[in-house]
Amino acid sequence: MKISGSKAPALAAIAFAAALSTAACGGDGAPRAGGSGDSGEVPASFQPGHESSLMHARQVAGLGSVITDHEGYTLYRFDKDTAKPAKSNCVDACAAQWPPVLANGNFQVEGIDPALVNTILRADGEQQVTVGGWPLYRFAKDARPGESNGHGKGGTWHAATPDGKKAAAPANGGNASGN
């Protein structure tokens, strides 16, 4: 599904795609337009940073329900970002360690309220996905799906819940992967 047009068609298209699978915004907060016609499949040609354009709400050990990308990698939010207005403050070296989740036009959600999903324009010109206003990231040191080594890093990084909030602290007091 493409992110372009008015919010109503975009939300209808996202909801339709989510229903079929069972289970978008500029820096000024204005909705971006939506379209349809996508096959619903994730293209094999996604570039790094774009592969998370399909997001799911999944259970991750010790954290409960969090947002993951299509491969099952945990997605994070950063306390130094802002949700109102939505703004990313993770750039340069930070973005190398915490690659932003970028929207590339093909976008689906499962188990996440489509009304909470949007995008912002990053300083580098890329469109970054937000949930509940919070920009989303992957952690470069999560080596396998289901890991959440970034949760709690520096006291500012947290696995994101399907409503954009911070995931609970891991039950073991460490990170949710047990490392």
ChimeraX commands (.cxc) that place a marker at each C-alpha (Angstrom):
marker #1 position 0.00,0.00,0.00 radius 0.5
marker #1 position 1.30,3.43,-0.86 radius 0.5
marker #1 position 1.52,6.34,1.57 radius 0.5
marker #1 position 0.07,9.31,-0.39 radius 0.5
marker #1 position -3.55,11.14,-0.72 radius 0.5
marker #1 position -6.01,11.95,2.16 radius 0.5
marker #1 position -6.06,10.22,5.55 radius 0.5
marker #1 position -9.43,8.46,5.07 radius 0.5
marker #1 position -8.36,6.47,1.97 radius 0.5
marker #1 position -5.00,5.67,3.60 radius 0.5
marker #1 position -6.64,4.36,6.77 radius 0.5
marker #1 position -9.22,2.41,4.78 radius 0.5
marker #1 position -6.47,0.80,2.70 radius 0.5
marker #1 position -4.40,-0.05,5.79 radius 0.5
marker #1 position -7.44,-1.45,7.60 radius 0.5
marker #1 position -8.37,-3.51,4.52 radius 0.5
marker #1 position -4.82,-4.92,4.27 radius 0.5
marker #1 position -4.81,-5.71,8.00 radius 0.5
marker #1 position -8.16,-7.46,7.70 radius 0.5
marker #1 position -6.91,-9.52,4.77 radius 0.5
marker #1 position -3.85,-10.58,6.72 radius 0.5
marker #1 position -6.02,-11.39,9.78 radius 0.5
marker #1 position -4.72,-9.78,12.15 radius 0.5
marker #1 position 1.69,8.14,7.20 radius 0.5
marker #1 position 2.95,12.47,7.88 radius 0.5
marker #1 position 5.24,15.42,7.20 radius 0.5
marker #1 position 7.10,17.22,9.96 radius 0.5
marker #1 position 4.09,19.51,10.46 radius 0.5
marker #1 position 1.87,16.65,11.65 radius 0.5
marker #1 position -0.42,16.83,8.61 radius 0.5
marker #1 position -1.61,13.48,7.26 radius 0.5
marker #1 position -0.16,12.27,4.01 radius 0.5
marker #1 position -2.29,10.78,1.29 radius 0.5
marker #1 position -2.99,7.11,0.93 radius 0.5
marker #1 position -3.54,4.87,-2.02 radius 0.5
marker #1 position -4.10,1.25,-2.84 radius 0.5
marker #1 position -3.36,-1.30,-5.50 radius 0.5
marker #1 position -0.45,-2.99,-3.75 radius 0.5
marker #1 position -0.42,-6.78,-3.80 radius 0.5
marker #1 position 0.11,-6.89,-0.02 radius 0.5
marker #1 position 3.42,-8.70,-0.41 radius 0.5
marker #1 position 6.70,-7.31,0.85 radius 0.5
marker #1 position 9.08,-6.87,-2.09 radius 0.5
marker #1 position 12.32,-8.84,-1.84 radius 0.5
marker #1 position 14.20,-5.71,-2.92 radius 0.5
marker #1 position 13.72,-3.73,0.30 radius 0.5
marker #1 position 16.87,-1.84,1.22 radius 0.5
marker #1 position 18.23,-1.77,4.80 radius 0.5
marker #1 position 16.04,0.53,6.83 radius 0.5
marker #1 position 13.04,-0.12,4.56 radius 0.5
marker #1 position 12.43,-3.77,5.50 radius 0.5
marker #1 position 10.39,-2.74,8.53 radius 0.5
marker #1 position 7.59,-1.26,6.43 radius 0.5
marker #1 position 5.54,-4.28,7.48 radius 0.5
marker #1 position 5.00,-4.14,11.23 radius 0.5
marker #1 position 3.35,-6.58,13.62 radius 0.5
marker #1 position 2.37,-6.60,17.28 radius 0.5
marker #1 position 4.12,-9.69,18.66 radius 0.5
marker #1 position 4.93,-11.16,22.04 radius 0.5
marker #1 position 8.60,-10.80,23.00 radius 0.5
marker #1 position 9.84,-12.71,26.04 radius 0.5
marker #1 position 9.86,-10.56,29.16 radius 0.5
marker #1 position 8.30,-7.52,27.46 radius 0.5
marker #1 position 4.82,-8.55,26.39 radius 0.5
marker #1 position 3.35,-7.21,23.16 radius 0.5
marker #1 position 5.78,-5.02,21.21 radius 0.5
marker #1 position 6.15,-3.87,17.63 radius 0.5
marker #1 position 8.33,-5.98,15.35 radius 0.5
marker #1 position 9.22,-5.73,11.70 radius 0.5
marker #1 position 8.29,-8.41,9.16 radius 0.5
marker #1 position 11.28,-10.53,10.20 radius 0.5
marker #1 position 10.40,-10.37,13.90 radius 0.5
marker #1 position 13.07,-7.85,14.93 radius 0.5
marker #1 position 12.02,-5.66,17.86 radius 0.5
marker #1 position 11.38,-1.98,17.10 radius 0.5
marker #1 position 12.29,0.76,19.56 radius 0.5
marker #1 position 11.45,4.32,20.56 radius 0.5
marker #1 position 13.89,6.93,21.89 radius 0.5
marker #1 position 13.11,9.16,24.91 radius 0.5
marker #1 position 15.06,12.07,23.36 radius 0.5
marker #1 position 12.63,12.13,20.40 radius 0.5
marker #1 position 9.30,13.90,20.73 radius 0.5
marker #1 position 5.81,12.64,19.93 radius 0.5
marker #1 position 3.96,16.00,19.92 radius 0.5
marker #1 position 5.13,17.17,17.51 radius 0.5
marker #1 position 6.69,13.96,16.21 radius 0.5
marker #1 position 10.42,14.52,15.70 radius 0.5
marker #1 position 13.48,12.28,15.48 radius 0.5
marker #1 position 16.60,13.39,17.34 radius 0.5
marker #1 position 18.65,10.30,16.43 radius 0.5
marker #1 position 20.95,11.25,13.55 radius 0.5
marker #1 position 24.45,10.53,12.29 radius 0.5
marker #1 position 26.28,8.06,14.61 radius 0.5
marker #1 position 23.08,7.46,16.58 radius 0.5
marker #1 position 21.21,6.47,13.39 radius 0.5
marker #1 position 24.03,4.05,12.49 radius 0.5
marker #1 position 23.56,2.22,15.81 radius 0.5
marker #1 position 19.76,2.67,15.76 radius 0.5
marker #1 position 18.64,2.54,12.11 radius 0.5
marker #1 position 15.35,4.39,11.65 radius 0.5
marker #1 position 12.33,2.48,10.34 radius 0.5
marker #1 position 11.75,4.11,6.97 radius 0.5
marker #1 position 8.56,4.16,4.91 radius 0.5
marker #1 position 9.01,3.34,1.26 radius 0.5
marker #1 position 5.41,3.37,0.04 radius 0.5
marker #1 position 4.63,-0.31,0.71 radius 0.5
marker #1 position 3.26,-0.33,4.22 radius 0.5
marker #1 position 1.16,-2.72,6.29 radius 0.5
marker #1 position 0.38,-3.22,9.97 radius 0.5
marker #1 position -0.97,-6.17,11.91 radius 0.5
marker #1 position -2.22,-5.84,15.49 radius 0.5
marker #1 position -1.50,-2.09,15.49 radius 0.5
marker #1 position -4.23,0.55,15.23 radius 0.5
marker #1 position -3.68,2.12,11.78 radius 0.5
marker #1 position -4.81,5.50,13.15 radius 0.5
marker #1 position -1.66,5.55,15.33 radius 0.5
marker #1 position 0.71,4.94,12.39 radius 0.5
marker #1 position 2.17,7.88,10.49 radius 0.5
marker #1 position 5.47,9.20,9.14 radius 0.5
marker #1 position 7.68,12.21,9.69 radius 0.5
marker #1 position 10.27,13.84,7.50 radius 0.5
marker #1 position 13.74,13.29,8.98 radius 0.5
marker #1 position 16.54,15.86,8.73 radius 0.5
marker #1 position 18.18,13.58,6.11 radius 0.5
marker #1 position 15.07,13.78,3.89 radius 0.5
marker #1 position 13.83,10.23,4.59 radius 0.5
marker #1 position 10.31,9.41,5.78 radius 0.5
marker #1 position 10.44,7.67,9.18 radius 0.5
marker #1 position 7.56,5.61,10.55 radius 0.5
marker #1 position 5.94,6.70,13.82 radius 0.5
marker #1 position 3.48,4.94,16.12 radius 0.5
marker #1 position 1.60,7.11,18.59 radius 0.5
marker #1 position 3.80,9.97,17.36 radius 0.5
marker #1 position 7.05,8.22,18.40 radius 0.5
marker #1 position 9.61,7.57,15.63 radius 0.5
marker #1 position 10.65,3.90,15.41 radius 0.5
marker #1 position 14.10,2.28,15.12 radius 0.5
marker #1 position 15.84,-1.08,15.01 radius 0.5
marker #1 position 18.87,-1.83,17.17 radius 0.5
marker #1 position 21.98,-2.82,15.19 radius 0.5
marker #1 position 23.05,-5.31,17.92 radius 0.5
marker #1 position 19.83,-7.36,17.81 radius 0.5
marker #1 position 21.28,-10.30,15.89 radius 0.5
marker #1 position 18.16,-12.47,15.72 radius 0.5
marker #1 position 14.40,-11.99,15.54 radius 0.5
marker #1 position 12.84,-11.78,19.00 radius 0.5
marker #1 position 15.91,-10.26,20.65 radius 0.5
marker #1 position 15.49,-6.98,22.49 radius 0.5
marker #1 position 19.05,-6.12,23.47 radius 0.5
marker #1 position 18.30,-2.42,22.98 radius 0.5
marker #1 position 15.53,-2.28,25.58 radius 0.5
marker #1 position 16.66,-0.03,28.43 radius 0.5
marker #1 position 19.94,1.01,26.72 radius 0.5
marker #1 position 21.18,4.26,28.21 radius 0.5
marker #1 position 17.88,4.56,30.05 radius 0.5
marker #1 position 16.47,6.18,26.90 radius 0.5
marker #1 position 15.75,3.31,24.47 radius 0.5
marker #1 position 12.67,1.13,24.90 radius 0.5
marker #1 position 10.90,-1.53,22.89 radius 0.5
marker #1 position 7.76,0.12,21.51 radius 0.5
marker #1 position 4.31,-1.25,22.28 radius 0.5
marker #1 position 1.56,-1.31,19.61 radius 0.5
marker #1 position 0.26,2.03,20.94 radius 0.5
marker #1 position 3.72,3.66,20.82 radius 0.5
marker #1 position 4.35,3.50,24.55 radius 0.5
marker #1 position 7.40,2.01,26.31 radius 0.5
marker #1 position 7.38,-1.74,26.91 radius 0.5
marker #1 position 7.54,-2.97,30.49 radius 0.5
marker #1 position 10.87,-3.67,32.14 radius 0.5
marker #1 position 12.08,-7.23,31.54 radius 0.5
marker #1 position 11.13,-9.68,34.27 radius 0.5
marker #1 position 14.79,-10.78,34.70 radius 0.5
marker #1 position 15.94,-7.22,35.41 radius 0.5
marker #1 position 18.28,-7.29,32.41 radius 0.5
marker #1 position 17.40,-7.08,28.78 radius 0.5
marker #1 position 14.61,-9.24,27.46 radius 0.5
marker #1 position 17.02,-11.50,25.56 radius 0.5
marker #1 position 18.65,-12.60,28.77 radius 0.5
marker #1 position 21.99,-11.00,27.79 radius 0.5
marker link #1:1,2 radius 0.2
marker link #1:2,3 radius 0.2
marker link #1:3,4 radius 0.2
marker link #1:4,5 radius 0.2
marker link #1:5,6 radius 0.2
marker link #1:6,7 radius 0.2
marker link #1:7,8 radius 0.2
marker link #1:8,9 radius 0.2
marker link #1:9,10 radius 0.2
marker link #1:10,11 radius 0.2
marker link #1:11,12 radius 0.2
marker link #1:12,13 radius 0.2
marker link #1:13,14 radius 0.2
marker link #1:14,15 radius 0.2
marker link #1:15,16 radius 0.2
marker link #1:16,17 radius 0.2
marker link #1:17,18 radius 0.2
marker link #1:18,19 radius 0.2
marker link #1:19,20 radius 0.2
marker link #1:20,21 radius 0.2
marker link #1:21,22 radius 0.2
marker link #1:22,23 radius 0.2
marker link #1:24,25 radius 0.2
marker link #1:25,26 radius 0.2
marker link #1:26,27 radius 0.2
marker link #1:27,28 radius 0.2
marker link #1:28,29 radius 0.2
marker link #1:29,30 radius 0.2
marker link #1:30,31 radius 0.2
marker link #1:31,32 radius 0.2
marker link #1:32,33 radius 0.2
marker link #1:33,34 radius 0.2
marker link #1:34,35 radius 0.2
marker link #1:35,36 radius 0.2
marker link #1:36,37 radius 0.2
marker link #1:37,38 radius 0.2
marker link #1:38,39 radius 0.2
marker link #1:39,40 radius 0.2
marker link #1:40,41 radius 0.2
marker link #1:41,42 radius 0.2
marker link #1:42,43 radius 0.2
marker link #1:43,44 radius 0.2
marker link #1:44,45 radius 0.2
marker link #1:45,46 radius 0.2
marker link #1:46,47 radius 0.2
marker link #1:47,48 radius 0.2
marker link #1:48,49 radius 0.2
marker link #1:49,50 radius 0.2
marker link #1:50,51 radius 0.2
marker link #1:51,52 radius 0.2
marker link #1:52,53 radius 0.2
marker link #1:53,54 radius 0.2
marker link #1:54,55 radius 0.2
marker link #1:55,56 radius 0.2
marker link #1:56,57 radius 0.2
marker link #1:57,58 radius 0.2
marker link #1:58,59 radius 0.2
marker link #1:59,60 radius 0.2
marker link #1:60,61 radius 0.2
marker link #1:61,62 radius 0.2
marker link #1:62,63 radius 0.2
marker link #1:63,64 radius 0.2
marker link #1:64,65 radius 0.2
marker link #1:65,66 radius 0.2
marker link #1:66,67 radius 0.2
marker link #1:67,68 radius 0.2
marker link #1:68,69 radius 0.2
marker link #1:69,70 radius 0.2
marker link #1:70,71 radius 0.2
marker link #1:71,72 radius 0.2
marker link #1:72,73 radius 0.2
marker link #1:73,74 radius 0.2
marker link #1:74,75 radius 0.2
marker link #1:75,76 radius 0.2
marker link #1:76,77 radius 0.2
marker link #1:77,78 radius 0.2
marker link #1:78,79 radius 0.2
marker link #1:79,80 radius 0.2
marker link #1:80,81 radius 0.2
marker link #1:81,82 radius 0.2
marker link #1:82,83 radius 0.2
marker link #1:83,84 radius 0.2
marker link #1:84,85 radius 0.2
marker link #1:85,86 radius 0.2
marker link #1:86,87 radius 0.2
marker link #1:87,88 radius 0.2
marker link #1:88,89 radius 0.2
marker link #1:89,90 radius 0.2
marker link #1:90,91 radius 0.2
marker link #1:91,92 radius 0.2
marker link #1:92,93 radius 0.2
marker link #1:93,94 radius 0.2
marker link #1:94,95 radius 0.2
marker link #1:95,96 radius 0.2
marker link #1:96,97 radius 0.2
marker link #1:97,98 radius 0.2
marker link #1:98,99 radius 0.2
marker link #1:99,100 radius 0.2
marker link #1:100,101 radius 0.2
marker link #1:101,102 radius 0.2
marker link #1:102,103 radius 0.2
marker link #1:103,104 radius 0.2
marker link #1:104,105 radius 0.2
marker link #1:105,106 radius 0.2
marker link #1:106,107 radius 0.2
marker link #1:107,108 radius 0.2
marker link #1:108,109 radius 0.2
marker link #1:109,110 radius 0.2
marker link #1:110,111 radius 0.2
marker link #1:111,112 radius 0.2
marker link #1:112,113 radius 0.2
marker link #1:113,114 radius 0.2
marker link #1:114,115 radius 0.2
marker link #1:115,116 radius 0.2
marker link #1:116,117 radius 0.2
marker link #1:117,118 radius 0.2
marker link #1:118,119 radius 0.2
marker link #1:119,120 radius 0.2
marker link #1:120,121 radius 0.2
marker link #1:121,122 radius 0.2
marker link #1:122,123 radius 0.2
marker link #1:123,124 radius 0.2
marker link #1:124,125 radius 0.2
marker link #1:125,126 radius 0.2
marker link #1:126,127 radius 0.2
marker link #1:127,128 radius 0.2
marker link #1:128,129 radius 0.2
marker link #1:129,130 radius 0.2
marker link #1:130,131 radius 0.2
marker link #1:131,132 radius 0.2
marker link #1:132,133 radius 0.2
marker link #1:133,134 radius 0.2
marker link #1:134,135 radius 0.2
marker link #1:135,136 radius 0.2
marker link #1:136,137 radius 0.2
marker link #1:137,138 radius 0.2
marker link #1:138,139 radius 0.2
marker link #1:139,140 radius 0.2
marker link #1:140,141 radius 0.2
marker link #1:141,142 radius 0.2
marker link #1:142,143 radius 0.2
marker link #1:143,144 radius 0.2
marker link #1:144,145 radius 0.2
marker link #1:145,146 radius 0.2
marker link #1:146,147 radius 0.2
marker link #1:147,148 radius 0.2
marker link #1:148,149 radius 0.2
marker link #1:149,150 radius 0.2
marker link #1:150,151 radius 0.2
marker link #1:151,152 radius 0.2
marker link #1:152,153 radius 0.2
marker link #1:153,154 radius 0.2
marker link #1:154,155 radius 0.2
marker link #1:155,156 radius 0.2
marker link #1:156,157 radius 0.2
marker link #1:157,158 radius 0.2
marker link #1:158,159 radius 0.2
marker link #1:159,160 radius 0.2
marker link #1:160,161 radius 0.2
marker link #1:161,162 radius 0.2
marker link #1:162,163 radius 0.2
marker link #1:163,164 radius 0.2
marker link #1:164,165 radius 0.2
marker link #1:165,166 radius 0.2
marker link #1:166,167 radius 0.2
marker link #1:167,168 radius 0.2
marker link #1:168,169 radius 0.2
marker link #1:169,170 radius 0.2
marker link #1:170,171 radius 0.2
marker link #1:171,172 radius 0.2
marker link #1:172,173 radius 0.2
marker link #1:173,174 radius 0.2
marker link #1:174,175 radius 0.2
marker link #1:175,176 radius 0.2
marker link #1:176,177 radius 0.2
marker link #1:177,178 radius 0.2
marker link #1:178,179 radius 0.2
view
